[in-house]
């Protein structure tokens, strides 16, 4: 087993990550077979998700024990909104989606559940638990982005999405959070460490569910 806290966290979700890479949403991005309307649905839901994710990051920052952590998470919260406006803005236009459609969109069940999990964990748990809950969105997207970057995509819209998350700029952001997480792990008492593992695993499962939601164009059943 890895000596680092982040290494232990990652080892605990190896099966989940393998399932993510094998999901037809992601394989469809790289071979170009993913229907554009599936991707469009995902992009709209991701825009809704990122707004709540930014709230979660900002809340984590308010609980940081030092100014560096507060500044980092506040900056990342602002960056999450910037990504939505830049990447999603261009993708929505190319996919023929009016911004008003996003404004009127309702979070799908998985979007609602995932963001509710994040906000509840950040507000009700310790700083380390909150960091562990928000970490999978950073880390899994970076790992997925790097893997898909190696594969490439024949669709320029899908390739632009891959380039964003597989690139070095996003990698630098992820490394910041990994360093903070490792710094916290050494001092965690066993019960808090166990809760951090649980939150990390739950968020990782939601990452799989989020892509599955896009692939199914998930709707509320009633």
VEXFI-538578 format. One record per residue (C-alpha): residue in one letter; x, y, z. Coordinates in nm, 4 decimals, m for minus. Layout:
<nodes>
{resn->a X->X Y->Y Z->Z}
...
</nodes>
This chain:
<nodes>
{resn->x X->0.0000 Y->0.0000 Z->0.0000}
{resn->x X->0.1165 Y->0.3521 Z->m0.0754}
{resn->x X->0.2713 Y->0.5539 Z->0.2064}
{resn->x X->0.1026 Y->0.8789 Z->0.1029}
{resn->x X->m0.2534 Y->0.9625 Z->0.2009}
{resn->x X->m0.3474 Y->1.0454 Z->m0.1583}
{resn->x X->m0.1920 Y->0.7198 Z->m0.2753}
{resn->x X->m0.4085 Y->0.5288 Z->m0.0293}
{resn->x X->m0.7166 Y->0.7173 Z->m0.1410}
{resn->x X->m0.6469 Y->0.6379 Z->m0.5059}
{resn->x X->m0.5807 Y->0.2714 Z->m0.4369}
{resn->x X->m0.9205 Y->0.2515 Z->m0.2681}
{resn->x X->m1.1023 Y->0.3499 Z->m0.5896}
{resn->x X->m0.9009 Y->0.1558 Z->m0.8476}
{resn->x X->m1.2050 Y->m0.0472 Z->m0.9501}
{resn->x X->m1.4205 Y->0.2633 Z->m0.9790}
{resn->x X->m1.1625 Y->0.4359 Z->m1.1958}
{resn->x X->m1.1346 Y->0.1327 Z->m1.4242}
{resn->x X->m1.5131 Y->0.1383 Z->m1.4645}
{resn->x X->m1.4984 Y->0.5091 Z->m1.5492}
{resn->x X->m1.2410 Y->0.4580 Z->m1.8260}
{resn->x X->m1.4494 Y->0.1751 Z->m1.9707}
{resn->x X->m1.7733 Y->0.3738 Z->m1.9743}
{resn->x X->m1.9185 Y->0.4170 Z->m2.3265}
{resn->x X->m1.9524 Y->0.7919 Z->m2.2729}
{resn->x X->m1.5739 Y->0.8249 Z->m2.2525}
{resn->x X->m1.4898 Y->0.5637 Z->m2.5127}
{resn->x X->m1.7408 Y->0.7412 Z->m2.7375}
{resn->x X->m1.5525 Y->1.0677 Z->m2.6926}
{resn->x X->m1.2295 Y->0.9181 Z->m2.8207}
{resn->x X->m1.3655 Y->0.7124 Z->m3.1105}
{resn->x X->m1.6134 Y->0.9853 Z->m3.2076}
{resn->x X->m1.9188 Y->0.7618 Z->m3.1697}
{resn->x X->m2.0785 Y->0.9546 Z->m2.8819}
{resn->x X->m2.3966 Y->1.1185 Z->m3.0164}
{resn->x X->m2.3682 Y->1.4991 Z->m2.9993}
{resn->x X->m2.6995 Y->1.5276 Z->m2.8153}
{resn->x X->m2.5586 Y->1.3070 Z->m2.5357}
{resn->x X->m2.2577 Y->1.5374 Z->m2.5079}
{resn->x X->m2.4798 Y->1.8449 Z->m2.5178}
{resn->x X->m2.6915 Y->1.7090 Z->m2.2346}
{resn->x X->m2.3763 Y->1.6418 Z->m2.0333}
{resn->x X->m2.2378 Y->1.9912 Z->m2.0968}
{resn->x X->m2.5585 Y->2.1550 Z->m1.9739}
{resn->x X->m2.5599 Y->1.9410 Z->m1.6603}
{resn->x X->m2.1896 Y->2.0062 Z->m1.6059}
{resn->x X->m2.2554 Y->2.3801 Z->m1.6148}
{resn->x X->m2.5176 Y->2.3367 Z->m1.3427}
{resn->x X->m2.2831 Y->2.1119 Z->m1.1457}
{resn->x X->m1.9877 Y->2.3516 Z->m1.1604}
{resn->x X->m2.1888 Y->2.6338 Z->m1.0060}
{resn->x X->m2.2585 Y->2.4220 Z->m0.6983}
{resn->x X->m1.9068 Y->2.2810 Z->m0.7029}
{resn->x X->m1.7721 Y->2.6350 Z->m0.6873}
{resn->x X->m1.9879 Y->2.6917 Z->m0.3793}
{resn->x X->m1.8433 Y->2.3785 Z->m0.2218}
{resn->x X->m1.4853 Y->2.4870 Z->m0.2959}
{resn->x X->m1.5472 Y->2.8322 Z->m0.1512}
{resn->x X->m1.6936 Y->2.6736 Z->0.1615}
{resn->x X->m1.3925 Y->2.4428 Z->0.1985}
{resn->x X->m1.1703 Y->2.7486 Z->0.1769}
{resn->x X->m1.3460 Y->2.9160 Z->0.4697}
{resn->x X->m1.2552 Y->2.6160 Z->0.6872}
{resn->x X->m0.8884 Y->2.6022 Z->0.5921}
{resn->x X->m0.6515 Y->2.6336 Z->0.8895}
{resn->x X->m0.4192 Y->2.8721 Z->0.7059}
{resn->x X->m0.4348 Y->3.1626 Z->0.4626}
{resn->x X->m0.2702 Y->2.9614 Z->0.1843}
{resn->x X->m0.5483 Y->2.7027 Z->0.1869}
{resn->x X->m0.8182 Y->2.9686 Z->0.2008}
{resn->x X->m0.6657 Y->3.1523 Z->m0.0934}
{resn->x X->m0.6194 Y->2.8372 Z->m0.2985}
{resn->x X->m0.9755 Y->2.7133 Z->m0.2683}
{resn->x X->m1.1201 Y->3.0634 Z->m0.3216}
{resn->x X->m0.9129 Y->3.0895 Z->m0.6390}
{resn->x X->m1.0214 Y->2.7457 Z->m0.7549}
{resn->x X->m1.3868 Y->2.8347 Z->m0.6921}
{resn->x X->m1.3477 Y->3.1379 Z->m0.9190}
{resn->x X->m1.1663 Y->2.9257 Z->m1.1771}
{resn->x X->m1.4536 Y->2.6732 Z->m1.1824}
{resn->x X->m1.6887 Y->2.9516 Z->m1.2884}
{resn->x X->m1.4359 Y->3.0736 Z->m1.5459}
{resn->x X->m1.4137 Y->2.7243 Z->m1.6974}
{resn->x X->m1.7908 Y->2.7114 Z->m1.7228}
{resn->x X->m1.8044 Y->3.0461 Z->m1.8991}
{resn->x X->m1.5156 Y->2.9799 Z->m2.1377}
{resn->x X->m1.5247 Y->2.6108 Z->m2.2267}
{resn->x X->m1.8960 Y->2.5602 Z->m2.1968}
{resn->x X->m1.9706 Y->2.8870 Z->m2.3721}
{resn->x X->m1.7859 Y->2.7784 Z->m2.6847}
{resn->x X->m1.9118 Y->2.4204 Z->m2.6699}
{resn->x X->m2.2734 Y->2.5242 Z->m2.6225}
{resn->x X->m2.2533 Y->2.7494 Z->m2.9261}
{resn->x X->m2.1014 Y->2.4734 Z->m3.1397}
{resn->x X->m2.3635 Y->2.2292 Z->m3.0173}
{resn->x X->m2.6406 Y->2.4721 Z->m3.1067}
{resn->x X->m2.7582 Y->2.5276 Z->m2.7497}
{resn->x X->m2.8888 Y->2.8693 Z->m2.6493}
{resn->x X->m2.7491 Y->2.9942 Z->m2.3137}
{resn->x X->m3.1096 Y->3.0462 Z->m2.2084}
{resn->x X->m3.1486 Y->2.6690 Z->m2.2233}
{resn->x X->m2.8858 Y->2.6318 Z->m1.9534}
{resn->x X->m3.0450 Y->2.9009 Z->m1.7407}
{resn->x X->m3.3793 Y->2.7214 Z->m1.7570}
{resn->x X->m3.2390 Y->2.3696 Z->m1.7162}
{resn->x X->m3.3196 Y->2.1599 Z->m1.4107}
{resn->x X->m3.0466 Y->1.9537 Z->m1.2468}
{resn->x X->m3.0836 Y->1.5859 Z->m1.3304}
{resn->x X->m3.1202 Y->1.3476 Z->m1.0324}
{resn->x X->m2.7495 Y->1.2592 Z->m1.0317}
{resn->x X->m2.6429 Y->1.6237 Z->m1.0595}
{resn->x X->m2.8664 Y->1.7128 Z->m0.7669}
{resn->x X->m2.7515 Y->1.4168 Z->m0.5587}
{resn->x X->m2.3802 Y->1.4715 Z->m0.6227}
{resn->x X->m2.3836 Y->1.8422 Z->m0.5433}
{resn->x X->m2.5991 Y->1.7816 Z->m0.2355}
{resn->x X->m2.3430 Y->1.5263 Z->m0.1149}
{resn->x X->m2.0594 Y->1.7747 Z->m0.1627}
{resn->x X->m2.2313 Y->2.0657 Z->0.0099}
{resn->x X->m2.3523 Y->1.8506 Z->0.2998}
{resn->x X->m2.0059 Y->1.7013 Z->0.3548}
{resn->x X->m1.8310 Y->2.0367 Z->0.3391}
{resn->x X->m2.0736 Y->2.1988 Z->0.5824}
{resn->x X->m2.1105 Y->1.9064 Z->0.8223}
{resn->x X->m1.7659 Y->1.7478 Z->0.8219}
{resn->x X->m1.4138 Y->1.8526 Z->0.9067}
{resn->x X->m1.1833 Y->2.0431 Z->0.6742}
{resn->x X->m1.0073 Y->1.7195 Z->0.5773}
{resn->x X->m1.3397 Y->1.5508 Z->0.5035}
{resn->x X->m1.4447 Y->1.8406 Z->0.2820}
{resn->x X->m1.1150 Y->1.8327 Z->0.0935}
{resn->x X->m1.1481 Y->1.4570 Z->0.0420}
{resn->x X->m1.5024 Y->1.4997 Z->m0.0910}
{resn->x X->m1.4127 Y->1.7624 Z->m0.3521}
{resn->x X->m1.0840 Y->1.5962 Z->m0.4551}
{resn->x X->m1.2237 Y->1.3328 Z->m0.6976}
{resn->x X->m1.3654 Y->1.5957 Z->m0.9316}
{resn->x X->m1.0178 Y->1.7433 Z->m0.9668}
{resn->x X->m0.8169 Y->1.4260 Z->m0.9732}
{resn->x X->m1.0351 Y->1.1896 Z->m1.1750}
{resn->x X->m1.0913 Y->1.4512 Z->m1.4458}
{resn->x X->m0.7168 Y->1.5045 Z->m1.4733}
{resn->x X->m0.6410 Y->1.1325 Z->m1.4922}
{resn->x X->m0.9223 Y->1.0797 Z->m1.7437}
{resn->x X->m0.8062 Y->1.3809 Z->m1.9429}
{resn->x X->m0.4500 Y->1.2479 Z->m1.9649}
{resn->x X->m0.5694 Y->0.9044 Z->m2.0739}
{resn->x X->m0.8069 Y->1.0436 Z->m2.3367}
{resn->x X->m0.5363 Y->1.2821 Z->m2.4561}
{resn->x X->m0.3252 Y->0.9781 Z->m2.5419}
{resn->x X->m0.6157 Y->0.8333 Z->m2.7379}
{resn->x X->m0.7311 Y->1.1544 Z->m2.9086}
{resn->x X->m1.0671 Y->1.2187 Z->m3.0741}
{resn->x X->m1.1732 Y->1.2757 Z->m3.4345}
{resn->x X->m1.4371 Y->1.5250 Z->m3.3179}
{resn->x X->m1.2856 Y->1.8705 Z->m3.2522}
{resn->x X->m1.5500 Y->1.9500 Z->m2.9903}
{resn->x X->m1.4634 Y->1.6403 Z->m2.7925}
{resn->x X->m1.0920 Y->1.7033 Z->m2.8410}
{resn->x X->m1.1260 Y->2.0550 Z->m2.6963}
{resn->x X->m1.2867 Y->1.9103 Z->m2.3834}
{resn->x X->m1.0089 Y->1.6501 Z->m2.3586}
{resn->x X->m0.7371 Y->1.9121 Z->m2.4046}
{resn->x X->m0.8781 Y->2.1202 Z->m2.1192}
{resn->x X->m0.8642 Y->1.8456 Z->m1.8590}
{resn->x X->m0.5612 Y->1.6559 Z->m1.9870}
{resn->x X->m0.3414 Y->1.9639 Z->m2.0167}
{resn->x X->m0.0605 Y->2.0794 Z->m1.7923}
{resn->x X->m0.2449 Y->2.3925 Z->m1.6745}
{resn->x X->m0.5187 Y->2.1852 Z->m1.5141}
{resn->x X->m0.2573 Y->1.9394 Z->m1.3899}
{resn->x X->m0.0891 Y->2.2173 Z->m1.1946}
{resn->x X->m0.4178 Y->2.2971 Z->m1.0224}
{resn->x X->m0.4695 Y->1.9326 Z->m0.9284}
{resn->x X->m0.1180 Y->1.9000 Z->m0.7881}
{resn->x X->m0.1909 Y->2.1898 Z->m0.5518}
{resn->x X->m0.4893 Y->2.0075 Z->m0.4044}
{resn->x X->m0.3036 Y->1.6767 Z->m0.3840}
{resn->x X->m0.0262 Y->1.8450 Z->m0.1851}
{resn->x X->m0.2784 Y->1.9953 Z->0.0564}
{resn->x X->m0.4516 Y->1.6580 Z->0.0945}
{resn->x X->m0.1259 Y->1.4775 Z->0.1707}
{resn->x X->m0.0390 Y->1.7440 Z->0.4263}
{resn->x X->m0.3647 Y->1.6765 Z->0.6083}
{resn->x X->m0.3448 Y->1.2995 Z->0.5987}
{resn->x X->m0.0521 Y->1.2543 Z->0.8360}
{resn->x X->m0.2309 Y->1.4061 Z->1.1359}
{resn->x X->m0.5777 Y->1.2574 Z->1.0916}
{resn->x X->m0.7042 Y->1.0359 Z->1.3742}
{resn->x X->m0.8348 Y->0.6980 Z->1.2519}
{resn->x X->m1.2098 Y->0.7817 Z->1.2687}
{resn->x X->m1.1648 Y->1.1032 Z->1.0690}
{resn->x X->m0.9361 Y->0.9273 Z->0.8216}
{resn->x X->m1.2029 Y->0.6604 Z->0.7691}
{resn->x X->m1.4677 Y->0.9259 Z->0.7053}
{resn->x X->m1.2367 Y->1.1020 Z->0.4577}
{resn->x X->m1.1913 Y->0.7735 Z->0.2702}
{resn->x X->m1.5671 Y->0.7222 Z->0.2633}
{resn->x X->m1.6348 Y->1.0707 Z->0.1242}
{resn->x X->m1.3630 Y->1.0311 Z->m0.1374}
{resn->x X->m1.5075 Y->0.6988 Z->m0.2475}
{resn->x X->m1.8644 Y->0.8330 Z->m0.2577}
{resn->x X->m1.7608 Y->1.1299 Z->m0.4727}
{resn->x X->m1.5675 Y->0.8954 Z->m0.7020}
{resn->x X->m1.8778 Y->0.6837 Z->m0.7488}
{resn->x X->m2.0724 Y->0.9966 Z->m0.8340}
{resn->x X->m1.8116 Y->1.0767 Z->m1.0994}
{resn->x X->m1.8971 Y->0.7476 Z->m1.2746}
{resn->x X->m2.2663 Y->0.8198 Z->m1.2282}
{resn->x X->m2.2303 Y->1.1676 Z->m1.3782}
{resn->x X->m2.0958 Y->1.0350 Z->m1.7079}
{resn->x X->m2.3558 Y->0.7602 Z->m1.7002}
{resn->x X->m2.6219 Y->1.0268 Z->m1.6490}
{resn->x X->m2.5023 Y->1.2034 Z->m1.9631}
{resn->x X->m2.5032 Y->0.8801 Z->m2.1592}
{resn->x X->m2.8601 Y->0.8044 Z->m2.0545}
{resn->x X->m2.9771 Y->1.1686 Z->m2.0719}
{resn->x X->m3.1149 Y->1.1089 Z->m1.7262}
{resn->x X->m3.4498 Y->1.2633 Z->m1.6369}
{resn->x X->m3.6623 Y->1.2684 Z->m1.3265}
{resn->x X->m3.9024 Y->0.9734 Z->m1.3548}
{resn->x X->m4.2049 Y->1.1695 Z->m1.2292}
</nodes>
